[in-house]
Amino acid sequence: MRLLVLGGTEFVGRAVAEAAVGRGWDVTVLHRGRHDAPAGVRALHGDRTAPGGLDALSGTRDTWDAVVDTWSAAPRAVRDAARLLLGRAGRYVYVSSRSVYAWPPARGGGEDAPLVDGASADAEQTDYARDKRGGELAALGVFGPDRCVLARAGLILGPYENVGRLPWWLTRIARGGPVLAPGPRDLPVQYIDVRDLAEWVLGGVERGPAGPFDVVGPPGHTTMGDLLDACVSVTGGPAELRWTDPGTILDAGVRPWIDLPVWLPPDTDGYDALHTADVSRAVATGLVCRPVAETVADTWTWLTSLGGTAPHRPDRPAVGLDPRIEAELLGLGAVDGGSPGAAS
């Protein structure tokens, strides 16, 4: 198989490129040159936000069985790439997001849920939900529904994460001491390991399904307790998880998802949106999810190989709880300050 990855050097794109190389595929990546390309790929350089950013593709007569696009900014960039590649790629796989669904979402919703309004394939960058939906419309408008796969990912964790959610928990727990653990302990958490997402994408290229798929682990695949216990286990630090009632956390002004990554309080729209998706369609087309302990352990191994500091996308906010607020909630008194996203 011949695969083109638009991106291919960070997080999802890198996982897809590496998995394809591991299958023995012929892989080309188009990226801006800010990061090293994975071993075994052919690297082309181009900035899709700049004039002539696709010249490296237009200057070759190569064809591909599929293209994988992870773009999450102005939808017109997806439109332009799709137009250029029409007739040169068999399928267009767009890694989208479950954020494309209208708010508030229905608990247990699937691919037939209502979508956000106001998205356009021709738009400049607006907000994440409309940008991702606009990217979907761009791919569909050029390649058509029979040749497009819309992989609507949920929460993505694993090695190469450049958003900071699991890395923050790992570095915080590695520091040790009492740790504010947002309850309830048995709260189901829904996520996808980036490598499982990549394998599903490549399997889809081989099998040929089309249309939208919610690609995230089944509800209840793990819990907040299992996730944080795995962090304690792999870091080996003297951390003590102190499980805290959601009401106490919210009353203190702590922001779910941002101050306490991954966590959303139960019985809220946010929780229903992120942690209750019906993923039966993806499971029926080959989605397999590894245990949370493996995701956490491999992320820790990767993080420590970088000296403990993960890369961070500049277009995403820093995550993590201010140590002073944590100490106040746990009744520990004054502690040294630190930036909310820091491991200190």
SULUR-V489908 format. One record per backbone hydrogen bond with DSSP energy under -0.5 kcal/mol. NH is the residue of the N-H (numbers start at 0). CO is the residue of the C=O. If there is no record, write none. Layout:
# SULUR-V489908
nh=NH co=CO
nh=NH co=CO
This chain:
# SULUR-V489908
nh=2 co=0
nh=2 co=25
nh=3 co=65
nh=4 co=27
nh=5 co=3
nh=5 co=67
nh=6 co=4
nh=6 co=29
nh=7 co=5
nh=10 co=159
nh=12 co=9
nh=13 co=9
nh=14 co=10
nh=15 co=11
nh=16 co=12
nh=17 co=13
nh=18 co=14
nh=19 co=15
nh=20 co=16
nh=21 co=17
nh=22 co=18
nh=22 co=19
nh=23 co=20
nh=24 co=19
nh=25 co=0
nh=26 co=24
nh=27 co=2
nh=28 co=41
nh=29 co=4
nh=30 co=28
nh=30 co=43
nh=37 co=7
nh=40 co=37
nh=41 co=26
nh=42 co=40
nh=43 co=28
nh=45 co=30
nh=47 co=45
nh=49 co=46
nh=52 co=49
nh=54 co=51
nh=56 co=53
nh=57 co=53
nh=58 co=54
nh=59 co=56
nh=63 co=87
nh=64 co=1
nh=65 co=1
nh=66 co=90
nh=67 co=3
nh=68 co=92
nh=69 co=5
nh=75 co=122
nh=76 co=73
nh=77 co=73
nh=77 co=74
nh=78 co=74
nh=79 co=75
nh=80 co=76
nh=81 co=77
nh=82 co=78
nh=83 co=79
nh=84 co=80
nh=85 co=81
nh=86 co=88
nh=87 co=84
nh=88 co=84
nh=89 co=63
nh=90 co=64
nh=91 co=146
nh=92 co=66
nh=92 co=90
nh=93 co=91
nh=93 co=148
nh=94 co=68
nh=94 co=92
nh=95 co=93
nh=95 co=150
nh=97 co=152
nh=99 co=96
nh=100 co=97
nh=101 co=113
nh=108 co=105
nh=112 co=109
nh=115 co=99
nh=122 co=119
nh=130 co=126
nh=131 co=127
nh=132 co=128
nh=133 co=129
nh=134 co=130
nh=135 co=131
nh=136 co=132
nh=137 co=133
nh=138 co=134
nh=139 co=135
nh=140 co=136
nh=141 co=137
nh=142 co=138
nh=143 co=138
nh=143 co=139
nh=146 co=143
nh=147 co=144
nh=148 co=91
nh=149 co=210
nh=150 co=93
nh=150 co=148
nh=151 co=149
nh=151 co=212
nh=152 co=95
nh=152 co=150
nh=153 co=214
nh=156 co=191
nh=160 co=157
nh=167 co=163
nh=168 co=164
nh=169 co=165
nh=170 co=166
nh=171 co=167
nh=172 co=168
nh=173 co=169
nh=174 co=170
nh=175 co=171
nh=175 co=172
nh=176 co=237
nh=178 co=239
nh=180 co=178
nh=180 co=241
nh=181 co=179
nh=182 co=243
nh=186 co=183
nh=188 co=221
nh=190 co=188
nh=191 co=154
nh=193 co=156
nh=195 co=192
nh=196 co=192
nh=197 co=193
nh=198 co=194
nh=199 co=195
nh=200 co=196
nh=201 co=197
nh=202 co=198
nh=203 co=199
nh=204 co=200
nh=205 co=201
nh=206 co=202
nh=207 co=203
nh=210 co=147
nh=212 co=149
nh=214 co=151
nh=214 co=212
nh=215 co=213
nh=216 co=190
nh=220 co=217
nh=221 co=188
nh=223 co=186
nh=224 co=184
nh=226 co=222
nh=227 co=223
nh=228 co=224
nh=229 co=225
nh=230 co=226
nh=231 co=227
nh=232 co=228
nh=233 co=229
nh=234 co=230
nh=235 co=231
nh=238 co=236
nh=239 co=176
nh=240 co=238
nh=241 co=178
nh=242 co=240
nh=243 co=180
nh=248 co=244
nh=249 co=245
nh=250 co=246
nh=251 co=247
nh=251 co=248
nh=252 co=249
nh=253 co=248
nh=255 co=253
nh=256 co=259
nh=256 co=262
nh=257 co=255
nh=258 co=254
nh=259 co=254
nh=262 co=259
nh=262 co=260
nh=271 co=267
nh=272 co=268
nh=273 co=269
nh=274 co=270
nh=275 co=271
nh=277 co=108
nh=278 co=276
nh=282 co=278
nh=283 co=279
nh=284 co=280
nh=284 co=281
nh=285 co=282
nh=286 co=281
nh=293 co=290
nh=294 co=290
nh=295 co=291
nh=296 co=292
nh=297 co=293
nh=298 co=294
nh=299 co=295
nh=300 co=296
nh=301 co=297
nh=302 co=298
nh=303 co=299
nh=304 co=300
nh=305 co=301
nh=305 co=302
nh=306 co=303
nh=307 co=302
nh=309 co=307
nh=312 co=161
nh=315 co=312
nh=319 co=257
nh=324 co=321
nh=325 co=321
nh=326 co=322
nh=327 co=323
nh=328 co=324
nh=329 co=325
nh=330 co=326
nh=330 co=327
nh=331 co=326
nh=332 co=326
nh=341 co=338
